[in-house]
Amino acid sequence: MVRQVFLNGHYSLAVEEGFKYLNNLVKRRSGLEADGAGLMGTAFSLNSPVLRLSDLRTQWKRDQQLGYMQILQGSMTGIRNPRAHEHRYLDEPRNALELLALCNHLVRMVTNATRPRRRRSP
């Protein structure tokens, strides 16, 4: 759908739809009911993540988790929200392609994230 919307010349709508897809993917994968930046903060929290990008055993892996959480939060606040709340928001084709490339990368990261196993009580 995003591709066709873009090809039809609705660049801002394509970007909005791409990031809405990303938001809904995180909801589905995490099982959380939150939305937007709050959802991303809870799902990818460094201290108790619902979705993990790695085993978080080294500093660089924890940095990656924190950094992607912040990128995901920022993408909801700074990319999705302005387009969702302002019907006159306009994107040029090049800008839209750059944002859709970022969205595609984030979708791949979320798709590859794992849910930590819960420890069973003795």
C-alpha positions in Angstrom: 0.0 0.0 0.0 2.8 2.5 0.9 4.4 2.0 -2.4 1.3 2.7 -4.4 0.5 5.8 -2.3 4.0 7.1 -3.0 3.7 6.3 -6.8 0.4 8.2 -6.9 2.3 11.3 -5.7 1.0 11.3 -2.1 4.4 11.5 -0.5 3.5 12.7 3.0 0.7 10.1 3.2 3.1 7.4 2.1 5.5 8.4 4.9 2.7 8.5 7.5 1.4 5.1 6.4 4.8 3.6 6.6 5.4 4.8 10.2 1.9 3.8 11.2 2.7 0.3 9.9 5.9 0.4 12.0 3.9 1.5 15.1 1.4 -1.3 14.6 4.2 -3.9 14.0 5.7 -3.0 17.4 2.2 -3.3 19.0 1.7 -6.8 17.4 5.2 -8.1 18.3 5.1 -6.7 21.8 1.5 -7.3 22.8 1.4 -3.8 24.3 -1.6 -1.5 23.9 0.4 1.8 24.1 1.0 3.9 21.0 3.7 6.1 19.5 6.8 7.2 21.5 5.4 5.7 24.7 5.0 2.3 23.0 8.6 2.4 21.7 9.9 3.3 25.1 8.2 0.5 26.8 8.8 -2.1 24.1 12.5 -1.4 23.8 13.3 -0.3 27.4 16.8 -1.0 28.4 15.9 -2.2 31.9 13.0 -4.5 31.1 12.5 -4.7 27.3 9.6 -6.5 25.8 11.5 -6.7 22.5 15.3 -7.0 22.4 17.7 -6.4 19.6 20.3 -8.6 21.2 21.2 -10.4 24.4 22.2 -7.0 26.0 25.3 -8.6 27.6 27.8 -6.0 26.5 27.9 -2.3 26.7 27.7 -1.9 22.9 24.6 -4.1 22.8 23.0 -2.1 25.5 23.9 1.1 23.7 22.3 -0.3 20.5 19.1 -1.2 22.4 18.9 2.3 23.9 19.8 4.1 20.7 17.2 2.2 18.6 14.6 2.8 21.3 15.3 6.6 21.1 15.3 6.5 17.2 11.9 4.7 17.3 10.5 7.2 19.8 11.8 10.1 17.8 10.4 8.7 14.6 6.9 8.6 16.1 7.2 12.1 17.5 9.1 13.8 14.7 8.0 11.9 11.6 4.7 10.2 12.1 2.9 12.7 14.3 3.3 15.9 12.2 1.9 14.1 9.2 -0.9 12.5 11.1 -2.0 15.7 12.8 -1.5 18.3 10.0 -3.4 17.5 6.8 -1.4 20.1 4.8 2.0 18.6 5.6 3.9 18.2 2.4 6.9 16.1 1.6 9.0 16.3 -1.5 9.6 13.0 -3.2 13.3 12.8 -2.2 12.5 13.5 1.5 9.8 10.9 1.4 12.1 8.3 0.0 14.7 9.0 2.6 12.2 8.7 5.4 10.7 5.5 3.9 14.2 4.0 3.7 14.6 4.8 7.4 11.2 3.2 8.1 12.1 0.1 6.1 15.3 -0.3 8.2 13.4 0.1 11.5 10.8 -2.4 10.3 13.6 -4.9 9.7 15.1 -4.3 13.1 11.7 -4.7 14.8 10.9 -7.9 12.8 14.3 -9.4 13.9 13.9 -8.4 17.6 13.2 -11.2 20.1 11.0 -11.4 23.1 13.0 -12.3 26.2 12.2 -15.6 27.9 10.5 -15.2 31.3 12.1 -17.0 34.1 9.9 -19.5 35.8 9.5 -19.5 39.5 10.9 -22.5 41.4 
